[in-house]
Amino acid sequence: MAAERHFWPPEIPEPTLMENVLRHRLFYGSVLQLVCVLAIILPASNSWSFHII
């Protein structure tokens, strides 16, 4: 009979404070960039459009 093998997940250390701060800042930065790009692409309203007479 084959010997029993026990597989445990690898030990992953808890993230440090700086890793948490970096991850959250990167996430909020990407959301802000997405909002800015969408504000440029999508027109805000018709009241801001300029009409040349």
KOLVO-584360 format. One line per 8 residues: number of its first residue (from 0); their letters; for each residue x, y, z of N, C-alpha, C. Coordinates in pm, 1 decimal. Atoms other than C-alpha are relative to their C-alpha. Example, Ala and Ser with C-alpha at 12.3 -4.5 7.8 and 13.67 -1.06 7.14 Angstrom:
# residues 2
0	as	89.0:-119.0:0.0:1230.0:-450.0:780.0:90.0:120.0:0.0; -82.0:-119.0:-6.0:1367.0:-106.0:714.0:-77.0:109.0:73.0 $
END
This chain:
# residues 53
0	maaerhfw	82.2:-118.5:0.0:0.0:0.0:0.0:86.3:124.5:0.0; -75.4:-125.0:6.1:114.7:347.7:-75.5:-13.8:74.5:132.2; 2.6:-78.0:-123.8:204.9:567.4:214.5:-98.6:115.3:-16.0; 96.2:-110.2:4.4:-58.5:825.1:302.2:74.6:131.9:-9.0; -60.8:-131.5:16.3:27.6:1174.5:189.6:-101.1:104.6:44.5; 85.2:-108.6:-47.4:-111.0:1476.2:362.7:50.8:129.7:-60.6; -36.3:-126.3:62.6:-111.3:1796.7:168.1:-67.7:114.0:75.3; 52.2:-118.3:-66.5:-152.0:2122.5:355.3:26.8:120.4:-88.9 $
8	ppeipept	-28.8:-120.6:79.8:-184.0:2460.7:193.3:125.8:68.7:50.9; -122.5:-66.7:-45.0:135.9:2664.0:201.3:-33.9:110.8:99.4; 20.9:-104.2:-99.1:173.1:2901.6:490.0:22.8:136.1:-65.4; -7.4:-133.3:59.2:99.2:3251.7:364.1:-3.2:100.5:114.2; -2.8:-95.8:-111.1:202.4:3529.3:599.2:-108.0:106.6:-16.2; 98.0:-107.8:2.0:-49.7:3795.9:692.7:63.4:123.5:-63.1; -56.5:-120.6:60.9:-7.2:4114.2:487.1:32.0:105.6:106.3; -40.2:-105.0:-93.1:172.7:4395.1:661.8:-85.3:124.5:-22.7 $
16	lmenvlrh	75.5:-124.3:10.8:27.0:4740.0:716.4:32.7:71.7:-130.5; -39.7:-68.9:123.2:226.5:4885.1:426.6:-55.4:-70.5:-123.3; 57.6:73.3:111.6:106.0:4609.0:192.7:-148.9:29.1:-12.7; 142.1:-34.3:2.2:-254.7:4682.1:290.8:-21.6:141.2:-52.9; 12.1:-138.7:45.2:-207.6:5056.9:237.5:25.7:8.0:-149.5; -33.9:-2.2:142.2:-44.0:4999.7:-101.2:-111.9:-60.5:-83.4; 106.5:65.7:75.8:-317.0:4762.1:-215.4:-123.3:89.6:-9.0; 117.8:-86.7:3.0:-595.9:5002.6:-116.3:24.7:125.3:-84.3 $
24	rlfygsvl	-29.4:-118.7:80.9:-423.3:5303.5:-273.6:-0.2:-33.7:-148.2; 2.5:40.2:140.3:-375.0:5113.5:-599.4:-142.7:-21.7:-48.4; 139.1:23.3:37.2:-739.9:5009.2:-599.6:-74.0:131.5:-19.3; 69.9:-127.8:11.4:-872.9:5360.6:-533.3:56.7:85.2:-113.5; -59.5:-71.2:112.3:-628.8:5506.3:-784.9:-53.2:-49.6:-133.3; 53.7:53.7:125.1:-754.1:5272.5:-1056.5:-145.8:38.7:-18.2; 139.4:-43.3:9.9:-1116.1:5360.0:-976.5:-5.4:146.5:-41.9; -3.1:-141.6:36.1:-1032.2:5731.4:-998.2:37.9:18.1:-147.0 $
32	qlvcvlai	-37.8:-8.2:141.5:-860.0:5681.5:-1333.9:-115.1:-40.4:-89.8; 113.1:43.8:79.6:-1160.9:5493.6:-1465.6:-107.9:107.7:-5.4; 98.8:-107.8:-3.2:-1395.2:5773.7:-1356.0:45.3:115.6:-88.4; -50.6:-110.1:81.8:-1172.8:6035.7:-1520.7:-8.2:-32.3:-148.8; 6.8:38.3:140.4:-1152.9:5844.8:-1849.1:-145.0:-1.0:-47.6; 140.6:0.4:38.3:-1529.0:5792.7:-1852.8:-55.5:141.4:-9.0; 45.5:-138.6:6.1:-1582.9:6164.9:-1784.6:44.7:66.8:-129.7; -47.5:-56.4:126.8:-1378.0:6246.3:-2093.5:-76.4:-61.1:-117.0 $
40	ilpasnsw	63.1:69.1:111.8:-1541.8:5986.7:-2317.2:-149.4:31.1:-8.1; 144.8:-19.7:0.2:-1905.2:6029.3:-2213.5:-32.7:148.3:15.1; 37.4:-141.2:-14.8:-2065.0:6369.5:-2265.8:-80.1:20.8:128.8; 67.0:-27.8:-126.7:-2187.0:6529.6:-1944.2:-146.8:34.0:-23.7; 137.0:-36.4:33.5:-2497.1:6697.8:-2086.0:2.7:86.8:-124.8; 8.6:-82.0:120.3:-2620.5:6896.2:-2382.5:19.7:147.8:30.6; -12.4:-141.5:-34.1:-2604.5:7227.1:-2194.3:144.1:49.4:-15.4; -139.7:-40.7:10.8:-2225.2:7228.0:-2220.8:48.4:2.4:-144.9 $
48	sfhii	-45.4:2.9:138.9:-2215.5:7185.1:-2597.2:-3.0:141.8:-57.8; -11.9:-131.3:59.6:-2109.9:7487.5:-2799.5:-58.3:-4.5:-141.6; 59.4:-9.5:133.2:-2306.0:7593.6:-3106.9:62.5:116.1:-72.7; -58.2:-106.1:82.1:-2131.0:7790.3:-3377.9:-109.7:50.0:-96.0; 108.1:-57.6:81.7:-2375.2:8026.3:-3551.0:58.3:57.1:-127.4 $
END
